[in-house]
Amino acid sequence: MPTANVTDARMTKFKNKGKEPSKLRERRIAVCVELRKAQRSESILKKRNISSLPDDEALSPEYATDNKEVISIAIEEIICNVNSNSKEQQTRGCQAARKLLSRERNPPLKEIIDAGLLARFVDFLGRDDDPTLQFEAAWALTNIASGTSWHTQQVVENGAVPAFITLLGSPMLHISEQAVWALGNIAGDGPAYRDALIACNVIPALLARLTPDAPVGYLRNLTWTLSNLCRNKNPFPPLSAVQQVLPSLVQLLHLGDKDVLSDACWAISYLTDGSNDRIDVVVKTGIVPRVVALMEFEELSVLTPALRSMGNIVSGSDQQTQVAIDAGVLSVLPRLLRHPKPSVQKEAAWAVSNIAAGPCQQIQQLITCGLLPPLIDLLRNGDFKTQREAVWAITNYTSGGTVDQVVQLVQSGGLEAILDLLHIKDAKTILVILDAINNMFLAATKLGETEKLCLLVEEVGGLERIEQLQNHENDAVYRTAQELIEKYFNEDVEDECFKTEATERDFVFKPAEVDKQFNF
Amino acid sequence: MELNDANLQTLTEFLQKTLDPDPSVRRPAEKFLESVEGNQNYPILLLTLLEKSQDNVIRVCAAVTFKNYIKRNWRIVEDEPNKISEPDRTAIKANIVNLMLSSPEQIQKQLSDAISIIGREDFPQKWPDLLREMVNRFQSGDFHIINGVLRTAHSLFKRYRHEFKSNELWIEIKLVLDTFAKPLTELFKATIELCQTHSTDVNALKVLFSSLTLISKLFYSLNFQDLPEFFEDNMDTWMANFHSLLNLDNKLLQTDDEEEAGLLELLKSQICDNAALYAQKYDEEFQPYLPQFVTAIWNLLVTTGQEVKYDLLVSNAIQFLASVCERPHYKHLFEDQNTLTSICEKVIVPNMEFRSADEEAFEDNSEEYIRRDLEGSDIDTRRRAACDLVRGLCKFFEGPVTGIFSGYVNSMLGEYAKNPGVNWKHKDAAIYLVTSLASKAQTQKHGITQANELVNLTEFFVNHILTDLKSPNVNEFPVLKADAIKYVMIFRSQLPKEQLLQAVPLLVAHLQTESTVQHTYAAHALERLFTMRGPNNSTLISPTEIAPFTEQLLNNLFKALALPGSSENEYIMKAIMRSFSLLQEAIVPYIPTLIGQLTHKLLLVSKNPSKPHFNHYLFESLCLSIRITCKANSATVGSFEEALFPVFTEILQNDVQEFVPYVFQPVLWERTGNIPPLVRLLQAYLQKGGSTIATSAADKIPGLLGVFQKLIASKANDHQGFYLLNSIIEHMPPESITQYRKQIFILLFQRLQSSKTTKFIKSFLVFINLYCVKYGAIALQEIFDNIQPKMFGMVLEKIVIPDVQKISGQVEKKICAVGITKILTECPAMMDTEYTKLWSPLLQALIGLFELPEDDSIPDDEHFIDIEDTPGYQTAFSQLAFAGKKEHDPIGDAVSNPKILLAQSLHKLSTACPGRVPSMLSTSLNAEALQFLQGYLQAASVQLV
């Protein structure tokens, strides 16, 4: 929830225009239920290690089959080996399990769990005397933890968390790395396990491994796990944990590797996806100029989370938004609004919509930095989701902008562009457009130019569209359309203070009976 | 209420009675049913009857009664008692789906409606089994049942198309998708297979195609809010089948009916909508399918006939192409010259052709034709869709499209030239094509404001439009003539003035044509041309330029009103009004005839006022003619007065008897536009015939005051109410309104109480002072205090003293000054009651009115009150001032200088009660005011004692 401090003044400003102060923020968190496929551009929550070691022999046929019998025979053998007391057999069993779990299709996660092997694997994690066994067990557990929540839960309930945290300190880098990976999968499961890990002091243990000489592959895994520890809302990760991680994230954001940058950026995007005090913690690290620089990357894997982070930051307070503006975000956004990918256009338009919700000084900066032409272009040619964000930008702009700024928007083609969108198949967007039109009329009224604006609207076919909306099935849409027509396009305005009775022939001359005393 | 045979029998009897045509039987039965519907088991009894009654009529009647009962009672309103018991609710939900599906169609429809009403409240939380139950029926194989389920589902889900996104809504949709999407997809596939198996069985096909249409509608609803994961995964199945259905034709399903769309058309229309939905909202995912849909829909257009039954399909299909072609990344699908040519030739041109249905409307239903053609209510027509497609294509291909169409226009005009009698429709299409190609922006006020620069509008006008207008046989090819007139009208801002002037006499001639559309268009075109503004904001066309045709114009306009079908033609009446307004004094020579014709018309229509626009322009025309006559050249005004005044007086006075009964009818006052001219007319009648009304039409006075009451209730029109009231006070004999005075004031006070706007207060102040001047200060004080003790003081203190400074206008100020002077000096209550303390402040306010600048501040929240003209006495009257140049001053020469009057009146008062006036002045009037007052006293040469 937004806190009720002065920095939220820009939200409350909307009150005057009939908007709740928390409206804009609501737009971000409203999407709890999704009908769509999960976002493809998001970073992955859990990942399985399906690489193979250089000395692994080619996978024999029984590892690739889906034949239940073949698999159960293989598992029988694994059980046998893992439960034996022989080091070699244990290693062989563990390795066989890891290979099964690493095959590309249908790894038998449940079968391995049901075979009751997890407790043994966790035991093996503590076998400092046998690094190979440790490694194979860690790998097998990593892959099980990459499954569904239930799978992850089995790993955790067998006591893997403390074992993995200890394993982080292993002198063997590849073992430590596997532990990082496994912990990343557990953290990615959701806020509960994330916070359980944090409570077990996973963060200092991870950060201890963050050294300048760490190989890049290791750093990638480490960054990803850190990002999962920053991830998920309801609840957010504890503030103290965030404070612990942030300095390292800032460091990572200055490295050159794209994958590291990508995950570090995602982490920033998770941390800024919250209330203003959450955003504040990130902004105070001074990272905002770097985020702006990352928005200029060509690689979508970096650009996307950088842009997402920025969108979050400018949805914060006026001051936070100003930090982003001062860092030069407005000189990068025009290019992103023109980016060939619709998803980038959409995110950029969302960021602009939040800046446009600011005070008129910030709106002025939008104009100065040339944001209007590309924004209006998106209204005309963007895809549906982008158009929707761009419409919000226009409405926010028109409710907070000065009369001059609104005039400039109309002159730049903003009016025509939103009127053309009135045929859009989304009731909410139509309502938001009608709001913008109303705001434009308020400005025109102040200038005494309502009639001119009426003609402009009519000229480009807008009047006809608004008239048609009076038949819209959505109550709010048809009422708003009707009010607009009545207020600005209709000469017949009835404004009755009290009712006069009428018969067919004439009006009935008769004051209403009232006992009330007159008092003026 | 027990669920037993006796009760079933009673219910049957009452249901029977509700069908009785005799209200004395029917009404009590309906009342009875309403009185028992609160009892438990009532709905169950109805359901039992609709299922088991032997009498079919009773079954249907029970179904309808049940549906209405559900509609009235199912919703649980907070803080109101639950009107249906929980056991009944549970029983209804448990049985209704089964009942609906096993009932004959008439009953099924009612129950399906009832299910939607219940579903709207209870689904999904309180009716978790519903979906599962419906889905299970898909397995039944009985398409009567399946269609029942699909219809019910459609009524439950169609709100997803227009509701705002919300968590609650999406949770419901997700739930529906989880249980419904897969079975629906399976049903879709199975139905299509069955269509193939039964491709020769027309009855089976009909049922199956209704299912397919319903399934397609459900697809639209379920995919509206966002693209569901399931449908994204199964897009291949759906799109491939939609695509092949678009291409499908089956002779058995073709209907003979030319008007009503058949099953194939309905299905294909819905598929076009589905494709348009995906193209607009899920562009990224739909991209791979889009080109094949473009091709299919285009083929569909090329092969679909001209019959009306295809209109919706064709217009949906064209709209799909129009929305796709203006998207940058689909540009390539259209940019090939051959493609463009083919779209123009095979899709656009054929759909712009004038069809026999249009021809029928032109001849037999001109109002409808005009509304579609002129006023833009052609949203779903083919021509409109074709126009939109032209506009869409012009976004990227203006040059090539203009080129292609120029060729077509020329060839169509060539065809026409070869044999006009046979090929006149080609020219109509050519004109329509030019219009849609050239017009880029348009308003009612200015016509086309932005035109395609590649089209030479003037050349086309000279070569093809003017020639038709000049044709000596005005009644030949009426459609083409109407087209030509419309061309002038909509391109008026684009054509040079010389061309317009050339058109004016031709348009005047067309006012006489037989075709209603044609002479209406001529009137409308003239009216529009006369409103055009030239430099210096004067009219573009001057009265001098019209002079040669003035007589003809006025003659033809009035003659046109006599043509069959046009006796209340609003376009003609508006053209009359506009001509008067343009011509001004040039109409004076014709005034006697004009006024006669207008009043004649007024008397006719006021007996049965049905066309508000027509009446409005009629009143405006009457007022204009009065005003113009009186404003006329001062040198000739004397002779005019001599010549015209008797005419007016006679007309007005003769009409009073006949007219008065009609002018109070509420229907006339409904349009705000009618109000000013109607009030002016009433004022005129009051001035000329006030005493006649009082003597011979006294029963009409309440109606007159009713109008006043109606007007005073409106913030926009209250000043008009005061104009009327002031005229009543001024011109009606006082005794004729004595009995109404108190009520008048009560109304004014009620309005003051409910909404005290500045405009109202200004009008109110003028009125009470006029009343005071007319009836005396004592009468004013007494009537106030009679309504409520101490009212007079309250009004002085709260309204008069603080607000009198806001009065504007010389006459208004004078009325207030004289009125207040009377209050100060002729009202004993001001001297020796508690009102005395108001005496000095009131005097001070009066001196302020004389000396201080006007207070023109308006409270913040009043900026939006529309004041059509400054409220006031003078303005209202100058519009009707018969003498023309004099201001109307109800006080007149009786008081020439109100300051002197004040001095003299104070003097008189001071002599009546010596000593008191000077003492009141010296103790409570401020020094500045006192100084002004001394000046007045000196000027009047009087002294206070």
Boltz contact constraints between the chains, C-beta under 6 A:
constraints:
  - contact:
      token1: [A, 32]
      token2: [B, 167]
      max_distance: 6.0
  - contact:
      token1: [A, 33]
      token2: [B, 167]
      max_distance: 6.0
  - contact:
      token1: [A, 33]
      token2: [B, 170]
      max_distance: 6.0
  - contact:
      token1: [A, 33]
      token2: [B, 171]
      max_distance: 6.0
  - contact:
      token1: [A, 33]
      token2: [B, 174]
      max_distance: 6.0
  - contact:
      token1: [A, 35]
      token2: [B, 226]
      max_distance: 6.0
  - contact:
      token1: [A, 35]
      token2: [B, 228]
      max_distance: 6.0
  - contact:
      token1: [A, 36]
      token2: [B, 226]
      max_distance: 6.0
  - contact:
      token1: [A, 36]
      token2: [B, 227]
      max_distance: 6.0
  - contact:
      token1: [A, 37]
      token2: [B, 229]
      max_distance: 6.0
  - contact:
      token1: [A, 37]
      token2: [B, 232]
      max_distance: 6.0
  - contact:
      token1: [A, 381]
      token2: [B, 328]
      max_distance: 6.0
  - contact:
      token1: [A, 383]
      token2: [B, 283]
      max_distance: 6.0
  - contact:
      token1: [A, 384]
      token2: [B, 281]
      max_distance: 6.0
  - contact:
      token1: [A, 425]
      token2: [B, 280]
      max_distance: 6.0
  - contact:
      token1: [A, 427]
      token2: [B, 162]
      max_distance: 6.0
  - contact:
      token1: [A, 427]
      token2: [B, 164]
      max_distance: 6.0
  - contact:
      token1: [A, 428]
      token2: [B, 164]
      max_distance: 6.0
  - contact:
      token1: [A, 428]
      token2: [B, 165]
      max_distance: 6.0
  - contact:
      token1: [A, 455]
      token2: [B, 443]
      max_distance: 6.0
  - contact:
      token1: [A, 458]
      token2: [B, 443]
      max_distance: 6.0
  - contact:
      token1: [A, 459]
      token2: [B, 441]
      max_distance: 6.0
  - contact:
      token1: [A, 459]
      token2: [B, 443]
      max_distance: 6.0
  - contact:
      token1: [A, 459]
      token2: [B, 449]
      max_distance: 6.0
  - contact:
      token1: [A, 464]
      token2: [B, 376]
      max_distance: 6.0
  - contact:
      token1: [A, 473]
      token2: [B, 162]
      max_distance: 6.0
  - contact:
      token1: [A, 474]
      token2: [B, 162]
      max_distance: 6.0
  - contact:
      token1: [A, 492]
      token2: [B, 672]
      max_distance: 6.0
  - contact:
      token1: [A, 493]
      token2: [B, 716]
      max_distance: 6.0
  - contact:
      token1: [A, 495]
      token2: [B, 714]
      max_distance: 6.0
  - contact:
      token1: [A, 495]
      token2: [B, 715]
      max_distance: 6.0
  - contact:
      token1: [A, 495]
      token2: [B, 716]
      max_distance: 6.0
  - contact:
      token1: [A, 496]
      token2: [B, 713]
      max_distance: 6.0
  - contact:
      token1: [A, 496]
      token2: [B, 714]
      max_distance: 6.0
  - contact:
      token1: [A, 497]
      token2: [B, 713]
      max_distance: 6.0
  - contact:
      token1: [A, 497]
      token2: [B, 751]
      max_distance: 6.0
  - contact:
      token1: [A, 497]
      token2: [B, 754]
      max_distance: 6.0
  - contact:
      token1: [A, 497]
      token2: [B, 755]
      max_distance: 6.0
  - contact:
      token1: [A, 498]
      token2: [B, 713]
      max_distance: 6.0
  - contact:
      token1: [A, 500]
      token2: [B, 709]
      max_distance: 6.0
  - contact:
      token1: [A, 500]
      token2: [B, 710]
      max_distance: 6.0
  - contact:
      token1: [A, 500]
      token2: [B, 713]
      max_distance: 6.0
  - contact:
      token1: [A, 502]
      token2: [B, 666]
      max_distance: 6.0
  - contact:
      token1: [A, 506]
      token2: [B, 664]
      max_distance: 6.0
  - contact:
      token1: [A, 506]
      token2: [B, 703]
      max_distance: 6.0
  - contact:
      token1: [A, 506]
      token2: [B, 706]
      max_distance: 6.0
  - contact:
      token1: [A, 507]
      token2: [B, 666]
      max_distance: 6.0
  - contact:
      token1: [A, 507]
      token2: [B, 706]
      max_distance: 6.0
  - contact:
      token1: [A, 507]
      token2: [B, 707]
      max_distance: 6.0
  - contact:
      token1: [A, 507]
      token2: [B, 710]
      max_distance: 6.0
  - contact:
      token1: [A, 508]
      token2: [B, 706]
      max_distance: 6.0
  - contact:
      token1: [A, 509]
      token2: [B, 702]
      max_distance: 6.0
  - contact:
      token1: [A, 509]
      token2: [B, 705]
      max_distance: 6.0
  - contact:
      token1: [A, 509]
      token2: [B, 706]
      max_distance: 6.0
  - contact:
      token1: [A, 509]
      token2: [B, 709]
      max_distance: 6.0
  - contact:
      token1: [A, 511]
      token2: [B, 743]
      max_distance: 6.0
  - contact:
      token1: [A, 511]
      token2: [B, 746]
      max_distance: 6.0
  - contact:
      token1: [A, 511]
      token2: [B, 747]
      max_distance: 6.0
  - contact:
      token1: [A, 518]
      token2: [B, 749]
      max_distance: 6.0
  - contact:
      token1: [A, 518]
      token2: [B, 753]
      max_distance: 6.0
  - contact:
      token1: [A, 518]
      token2: [B, 788]
      max_distance: 6.0
  - contact:
      token1: [A, 520]
      token2: [B, 752]
      max_distance: 6.0
  - contact:
      token1: [A, 520]
      token2: [B, 798]
      max_distance: 6.0
